[in-house]
Amino acid sequence: MWNDFLHSNDTKWRLARTIVQGIIGVFISNLDLIIGEFNIDPAFKPAITALVMSILSPIMSELGKTKEITEEK
């Protein structure tokens, strides 16, 4: 299951990866509420979520490509 989640390019696995990326982004942007040690301006939270997703998206894309390359060999 984890191998499919990380490497499969089926629609359901790509959707699952996108949802997980969004959850991680929201989690990171709300760390100020979870930890309570610092404050993040609410206007920046959507930008933080988008930044996290923009970093995670190419990483997940490369993971999918590695399976395609190994399947071709």
C-alpha positions as a Markdown table, in Angstrom:
| # | Residue | x | y | z |
|---|---|---|---|---|
| 1 | Met | 0.0 | 0.0 | 0.0 |
| 2 | Trp | 2.7 | 2.5 | 0.9 |
| 3 | Asn | 4.6 | 1.7 | -2.2 |
| 4 | Asp | 1.5 | 2.4 | -4.3 |
| 5 | Phe | 0.9 | 5.6 | -2.4 |
| 6 | Leu | 4.4 | 6.9 | -3.0 |
| 7 | His | 5.0 | 5.6 | -6.5 |
| 8 | Ser | 1.8 | 4.9 | -8.4 |
| 9 | Asn | 0.5 | 7.4 | -10.9 |
| 10 | Asp | -3.1 | 6.1 | -10.8 |
| 11 | Thr | -5.6 | 8.8 | -10.2 |
| 12 | Lys | -6.7 | 7.6 | -6.7 |
| 13 | Trp | -3.1 | 7.6 | -5.5 |
| 14 | Arg | -2.3 | 11.1 | -7.0 |
| 15 | Leu | -5.5 | 12.4 | -5.3 |
| 16 | Ala | -4.4 | 10.8 | -2.0 |
| 17 | Arg | -1.0 | 12.4 | -2.2 |
| 18 | Thr | -2.5 | 15.8 | -2.9 |
| 19 | Ile | -4.8 | 15.5 | 0.1 |
| 20 | Val | -1.9 | 14.5 | 2.3 |
| 21 | Gln | 0.1 | 17.4 | 1.0 |
| 22 | Gly | -2.8 | 19.8 | 1.9 |
| 23 | Ile | -3.1 | 18.3 | 5.4 |
| 24 | Ile | 0.6 | 18.7 | 6.0 |
| 25 | Gly | 0.5 | 22.3 | 4.7 |
| 26 | Val | -2.4 | 23.2 | 7.0 |
| 27 | Phe | -0.7 | 21.5 | 9.9 |
| 28 | Ile | 2.5 | 23.5 | 9.4 |
| 29 | Ser | 0.7 | 26.7 | 8.9 |
| 30 | Asn | -1.2 | 26.2 | 12.2 |
| 31 | Leu | 1.9 | 25.3 | 14.3 |
| 32 | Asp | 1.4 | 28.5 | 16.2 |
| 33 | Leu | -1.9 | 27.2 | 17.5 |
| 34 | Ile | -0.6 | 23.7 | 18.2 |
| 35 | Ile | 2.6 | 24.8 | 20.0 |
| 36 | Gly | 1.5 | 28.2 | 21.3 |
| 37 | Glu | 5.0 | 29.7 | 21.5 |
| 38 | Phe | 4.8 | 32.1 | 18.6 |
| 39 | Asn | 2.2 | 33.9 | 16.5 |
| 40 | Ile | 1.7 | 33.7 | 12.8 |
| 41 | Asp | -0.5 | 36.4 | 11.2 |
| 42 | Pro | -3.6 | 34.8 | 9.8 |
| 43 | Ala | -3.1 | 36.5 | 6.5 |
| 44 | Phe | 0.1 | 34.5 | 5.9 |
| 45 | Lys | -1.4 | 31.1 | 6.7 |
| 46 | Pro | -2.8 | 30.4 | 3.2 |
| 47 | Ala | 0.6 | 31.4 | 1.7 |
| 48 | Ile | 2.4 | 29.0 | 4.1 |
| 49 | Thr | 0.0 | 26.2 | 3.1 |
| 50 | Ala | 0.6 | 26.9 | -0.6 |
| 51 | Leu | 4.4 | 27.1 | -0.1 |
| 52 | Val | 4.5 | 23.8 | 1.7 |
| 53 | Met | 2.4 | 22.2 | -1.1 |
| 54 | Ser | 4.6 | 23.7 | -3.8 |
| 55 | Ile | 7.6 | 22.1 | -2.1 |
| 56 | Leu | 6.0 | 18.7 | -1.6 |
| 57 | Ser | 4.5 | 18.5 | -5.1 |
| 58 | Pro | 7.7 | 18.1 | -7.1 |
| 59 | Ile | 9.1 | 15.7 | -4.5 |
| 60 | Met | 6.1 | 13.4 | -4.9 |
| 61 | Ser | 6.3 | 13.8 | -8.6 |
| 62 | Glu | 9.9 | 12.6 | -8.6 |
| 63 | Leu | 8.9 | 9.6 | -6.4 |
| 64 | Gly | 6.4 | 8.6 | -9.1 |
| 65 | Lys | 9.0 | 8.9 | -11.8 |
| 66 | Thr | 11.4 | 6.6 | -10.1 |
| 67 | Lys | 8.9 | 3.7 | -10.3 |
| 68 | Glu | 8.3 | 4.5 | -14.0 |
| 69 | Ile | 12.0 | 4.3 | -14.7 |
| 70 | Thr | 12.4 | 1.0 | -12.8 |
| 71 | Glu | 9.4 | -0.5 | -14.6 |
| 72 | Glu | 10.9 | 0.3 | -18.0 |
| 73 | Lys | 14.2 | -1.6 | -17.3 |
